[in-house]
Amino acid sequence: MSLTAIGVIGIAILIILLFSNMPVGFVMGFLGFLGFSYVVNVEAGMALLVRDVWDVFSSYGLTVIPLFVFMGQIAFHSGISRRLYDSAYVFLGHRPGGLAMATVGACAGFSAISGSTNATAATMATVTLPEMKRYKYDMGLATGTVAAAGSLGILIPPSVVFIVYGILTEQSIGKLFAAGILPGILLACLFIAVIYIRVRNNPSLAPAGPKTTWDQRLKSFGGVAETLFIFAMVMGGLFFGIFTPTEAAAAGAFLTLLLSVTRGQLSWNGFIQSLADTTRISCMVMIIVTGAVVFGHFMAITRVPFDLAAWVAALPLPRFAIMLVIILLYLCGGCFMDALAMVMLTVPIFFPVAQALGFDPIWFGVVIVLITEMGVITPPVGVNVYVVYGVAKDVPLEAIFRGVLPMLLALVICNLMLLIFPQIALFLPSLMK
């Protein structure tokens, strides 16, 4: 059997096992070990497994992941997410669809101190869904909004996916973070525009809430001040070259903890739960990274990634048409795979193609993150949809998917705008030292 055939069989088995809801990281690692052992020998497979596990779990670059996750968990358990939502609600709640719009704003704010799409979706679902249910919102619109807006967690910095992409491609994580800011704001505005259009066409989907005074609105700024301060310190330090990404993560986690403790907003139980959740989420991410690294080495020895990259690069098409083909492949793959696993598996394949075609690597990273955002809300996997489904409980899964579908239009428009106007992503990184 040829090496290419072995690689294709490995990919097919991987997809089948992922459909069975088996843990992504363990599936990739196990298949990578078996495949490498079959091609070389068992001793080489064992040596590869041991080396890759050690390299990932001892990687200094990956220490940013638990630090940023810890920052997000402290923010959640100290009530920052609730105050963000309350502030957005004061400004937008009196409008038709205002609670859903406020949910988008709160998700964008929480994404700035979270870094995880699943954490953002779960946190905001817990905070916002009871309120939208109380005001008689259509639950398809409500849950679809939370699932889609939660995806901002991997675009607005700090982002775990940007960190992994930067390590894989040896690009500046600070510049990747800066590149995600303007597209993140643009996408949040597009989400709000979709909600406005839907509610304007069908007002029964989202009745308006009570009006608020300007005095209430001015007082509500206190709910976002701490988030803005933390975000400014972390991103400002990165932007001006004061912090490395790891130092920025540590500073952000410390500032969040300090603010929460000094203001008496974090209980001892909340702190312990933050540590437990950080450990669980960080281990999950590290296992996925490890599994993808092992599977990637198996793919490398079969030459499948290189053959696929060569085939795509040799297509008799203009370079933007080839980029559209790559985007389409990502979109299809994102329907079946976890976003982080998708990035880990495919970036080593398509990054060299993007470089050969002359695309900016920072811009390409933002495009990849946007495409994987589509993956976290599209069937059959749609991780964010399942997260919101688990929180909502009494809302049918198909209703959430229906609520999410209009939001996909915002993601498509955002991607097209990035393709046509790449400076949306590249402007801020160009100002960095």
KEMI-678110 format. One record per residue (C-alpha): residue in one letter; z, x, y. Coordinates in steps of 0.2 Angstrom, whole numbers, padded with zeros to 4 digits, always signed. Each point is the difference from the previous one (the first is absolute). Example, Ala and Ser with C-alpha at 12.3 -4.5 7.8 and 13.67 -1.06 7.14 Angstrom:
# KEMI-678110
A+0039+0062-0022/S-0003+0006+0017/
This chain:
# KEMI-678110
M+0000+0000+0000/S-0005+0007+0017/L+0014+0003+0014/T-0008-0013+0011/A+0001-0013-0014/I+0019+0005-0002/G+0003-0002+0018/V-0008-0017+0001/I+0009-0006-0015/G+0016+0006+0009/I-0004-0010+0015/A-0004-0016-0010/I+0017+0001-0009/L+0009+0003+0016/I-0007-0016+0008/I+0004-0010-0016/L+0018+0006+0000/L+0002-0004+0019/F-0006-0017-0003/S+0015-0002-0013/N+0012+0004+0015/M+0006+0016-0008/P+0008+0012+0012/V-0014+0009+0010/G+0008+0017+0001/F+0005+0001-0019/V-0017-0007-0005/M-0010+0013+0010/G+0012+0015-0006/F-0001-0005-0018/L-0019-0002-0001/G-0002+0016+0010/F+0011+0009-0013/L-0009-0008-0015/G-0017+0004+0008/F+0004+0018+0004/S+0007+0003-0017/Y-0015-0007-0008/V-0012+0010+0010/V+0010+0016-0001/N+0015-0001-0012/V+0018-0007-0001/E+0008+0016+0006/A-0011+0000+0016/G+0004-0018+0003/M+0019+0003-0001/A-0002+0015+0012/L-0010-0010+0012/L+0013-0015-0001/V+0015+0011+0003/R-0009+0010+0014/D-0006-0015+0010/V+0017-0009-0001/W+0009+0015+0006/D-0013+0003+0014/V+0001-0018+0007/F+0019-0002-0001/S+0003+0017+0008/S-0013-0002+0013/Y+0007+0003+0018/G-0015-0010+0008/L+0005-0016-0010/T+0018+0000+0006/V-0006-0010+0015/I-0002-0015-0011/P+0018-0003-0005/L+0005+0004+0018/F-0012-0013+0008/V+0005-0013-0014/F+0018+0003+0004/M-0003-0003+0019/G-0009-0016-0005/Q+0015-0006-0011/I+0013+0004+0013/A-0010-0010+0013/F-0001-0015-0012/H+0018+0000-0005/S+0006+0002+0018/G-0009-0015+0005/I-0014+0009+0011/S-0013-0011-0009/R+0008-0016+0005/R+0002+0005+0018/L-0018+0005+0001/Y-0005-0017-0007/D+0011-0009+0012/S-0007+0010+0015/A-0018-0004-0005/Y+0005-0019-0003/V+0007-0001+0018/F-0017+0005+0007/L-0011-0009-0012/G+0009-0014-0009/H-0004-0013+0012/R-0018+0001-0003/P-0009-0009-0014/G+0000+0013-0014/G+0012+0010+0010/L+0012+0003-0015/A-0014+0008-0010/M-0005+0010+0015/A+0018+0006+0002/T+0000+0005-0018/V-0015+0011+0003/G+0008+0008+0015/A+0016+0003-0010/C-0009+0007-0015/A-0009+0012+0012/G+0017+0005+0007/F+0008+0002-0016/S-0014+0010-0007/A+0003+0013+0014/I+0017+0004-0009/S-0004-0004-0018/G-0016+0008-0007/S-0002-0011-0015/T-0011-0016-0001/N+0011-0007-0014/A+0016+0003+0009/T-0007-0008+0016/A-0007-0015-0009/A+0017-0003-0010/T+0011+0002+0016/M-0010-0011+0011/A-0003-0013-0013/T+0019-0001-0002/V+0002-0002+0019/T-0014-0011+0005/L-0005-0012-0014/P+0016-0011+0002/E-0003-0001+0019/M-0018-0006-0003/K+0005-0012-0013/R+0013-0007+0011/Y-0014-0003+0014/K-0011-0009-0013/Y-0013+0014-0001/D-0013-0001-0013/M+0007+0012-0013/G-0017+0007-0005/L-0002+0006+0018/A+0018+0006+0001/T-0001+0010-0016/G-0017+0006+0003/T+0005+0007+0017/V+0015+0009-0007/A-0010+0008-0014/A-0015+0005+0011/A+0011+0006+0015/G+0011+0010-0013/S-0015+0011-0004/L+0002+0007+0018/G+0014+0011-0008/I-0013+0012-0007/L-0010+0001+0016/I+0013+0001+0014/P+0009+0017-0001/P+0011+0005-0009/S-0011-0004-0015/V+0003+0006-0018/V-0019-0001-0004/F-0004+0011+0015/I+0013+0013-0006/V-0008+0000-0017/Y-0018+0001+0007/G+0005+0014+0011/I+0007+0010-0014/L-0015-0003-0011/T-0012+0005+0013/E+0010+0013+0009/Q-0002-0009+0017/S+0014-0002+0013/I+0012-0014-0004/G+0004-0001+0019/K-0018-0002+0005/L-0002-0013-0014/F+0015-0010+0007/A-0007+0001+0017/A-0017-0006-0006/G+0008-0016-0008/I+0008-0006+0016/L-0014-0008+0010/P-0009-0007-0016/G+0017-0007-0005/I+0002-0009+0017/L-0018-0006-0001/L+0003-0007-0017/A+0016-0009+0005/C-0010-0008+0015/L-0014-0005-0012/F+0013-0008-0012/I+0007-0010+0015/A-0018-0005+0005/V-0003-0007-0017/I+0016-0010+0000/Y-0004-0007+0018/I-0018-0005-0006/R+0007-0009-0016/V+0014-0009+0009/R-0012-0005+0014/N-0012-0008-0012/N+0014-0008-0010/P+0016-0002+0010/S+0010-0008-0014/L+0001+0017-0009/A+0012+0007+0013/P+0010-0012+0012/A+0006+0008+0016/G+0018+0005+0001/P+0012-0003+0015/K-0004+0009+0017/T+0010+0014+0006/T+0005+0006+0018/W-0005+0017+0008/D+0018+0004+0000/Q+0001-0002-0019/R-0016+0011-0002/L+0007+0014+0011/K+0016+0000-0010/S-0010+0001-0016/F-0006+0017+0004/G+0016+0007-0007/G-0006-0005-0017/V-0015+0012+0001/A+0008+0014+0011/E+0008+0009-0015/T-0017+0000-0010/L-0010+0006+0015/F+0013+0014+0002/I-0001+0006-0018/F-0019-0002+0000/A-0002+0010+0016/M+0012+0014-0006/V-0009+0002-0017/M-0018-0002+0006/G+0004+0010+0016/G+0007+0014-0009/L-0016+0001-0012/F-0012-0003+0015/F+0007+0014+0010/G+0002+0012-0014/I+0019+0000+0001/F+0003-0006-0018/T-0009+0003-0017/P-0002-0016-0010/T+0015+0003-0010/E+0011+0004+0015/A-0007-0016+0008/A+0005-0010-0015/A+0017+0008+0000/A+0003-0003+0018/G-0006-0018-0001/A+0011-0004-0015/F+0015+0008+0009/L-0003-0009+0017/T-0002-0017-0010/L+0016+0003-0009/L+0009+0006+0016/L-0005-0015+0010/S+0004-0012-0014/V+0018+0007-0002/T+0004+0002+0018/R-0005-0018+0004/G+0010-0006-0015/Q-0015-0008-0008/L+0001+0009-0017/S+0013-0005-0013/W+0006+0012-0013/N-0008-0011-0014/G-0017+0000+0011/F+0001+0019+0000/I+0002+0001-0019/Q-0014-0012-0003/S-0011+0010+0012/L+0003+0016-0011/A-0003-0010-0016/D-0016-0008+0006/T-0006+0017+0008/T+0003+0008-0017/R-0009-0014-0010/I-0015+0000+0012/S-0002+0019+0002/C+0001+0002-0019/M-0014-0013-0002/V-0011+0009+0012/M+0003+0017-0007/I-0004-0006-0018/I-0016-0008+0006/V-0005+0016+0009/T+0005+0010-0016/G-0010-0011-0011/A-0015+0001+0011/V+0001+0019+0001/V+0000+0001-0019/F-0014-0013-0002/G-0009+0010+0014/H+0000+0016-0010/F-0006-0009-0015/M-0014-0007+0010/A-0004+0017+0007/I-0002+0008-0017/T-0013-0014-0005/R-0010+0002+0016/V-0001-0018+0003/P+0006+0000+0018/F-0012+0014+0005/D-0015-0009-0009/L+0004-0016+0009/A+0002+0009+0017/A-0017+0009-0003/W-0008-0017-0004/V+0007-0008+0015/A-0005+0014+0012/A-0018+0001-0008/L-0003-0018+0004/P-0017-0002+0010/L+0010-0009+0014/P+0005+0004+0018/R+0018+0008+0001/F+0008-0016+0007/A-0008-0010-0014/I+0008+0012-0013/M+0016-0003+0009/L-0002-0018-0002/V-0003+0002-0019/I+0017+0011+0000/I+0009-0014+0009/L-0007-0013-0012/L+0006+0010-0015/Y+0017+0001+0008/L+0001-0018+0003/C-0005-0004-0018/G+0013+0012-0006/G+0013-0006+0011/C-0001-0017-0008/F+0007+0007-0016/M+0011+0015+0005/D+0015+0004+0010/A-0004+0007+0017/L+0009+0017-0002/A-0008+0002-0018/M-0017-0004+0007/V+0002+0013+0013/M+0006+0013-0012/L-0014-0003-0012/T-0015-0002+0012/V+0003+0012+0015/P-0003+0016-0011/I-0017-0008-0004/F-0006-0007+0016/F+0008+0012+0013/P-0012+0014-0004/V-0015-0013+0002/A+0007-0006+0017/Q+0001+0019+0006/A-0017+0004-0007/L-0007-0015+0010/G+0008+0006+0016/F+0014-0013+0002/D+0016+0004+0008/P+0014+0002-0013/I+0013-0008+0011/W-0012-0015+0004/F-0004-0001-0019/G+0019-0001-0004/V+0002-0015+0012/V-0015-0009-0008/I+0007+0003-0017/V+0017-0007+0005/L-0008-0015+0007/I-0010-0003-0016/T+0015+0001-0011/E+0009-0012+0012/M-0013-0013-0006/G+0004+0005-0018/V+0019-0005+0003/I-0005-0018+0004/T-0015-0003-0011/P+0000-0007-0018/P+0004+0003-0014/V+0013+0014+0004/G+0004-0004+0019/V+0017+0009-0001/N+0005-0008+0017/V-0004-0017-0006/Y+0011+0002-0015/V+0014+0007+0011/V+0000-0015+0011/Y-0002-0012-0015/G+0016+0007-0007/V+0009-0003+0017/A-0007-0017+0003/K+0002-0006-0018/D-0005-0018+0003/V-0017+0004+0007/P-0015+0000-0013/L-0008+0017-0002/E-0017-0008+0003/A+0006-0007+0017/I+0005+0017+0006/F-0017+0008-0005/R-0009-0014+0009/G+0011+0003+0016/V-0004+0019-0001/L-0019-0002-0001/P-0003-0004+0018/M+0010+0016+0004/L-0013+0010-0009/L-0012-0004+0013/A+0011+0010+0013/L+0000+0015-0012/V-0019-0001-0002/I-0002+0000+0019/C+0012+0014+0003/N-0009+0011-0013/L-0017-0004+0009/M+0007+0004+0017/L+0006+0017-0007/L-0017+0004-0008/I-0008-0004+0017/F+0013+0007+0011/P+0009+0015-0009/Q+0009+0005+0016/I+0012-0015-0003/A+0008+0011-0013/L-0004+0017+0007/F+0005-0002+0018/L+0019+0003-0002/P-0002+0015-0013/S-0012+0008+0013/L+0014+0001+0012/M+0012+0009-0012/K+0004+0018+0001/
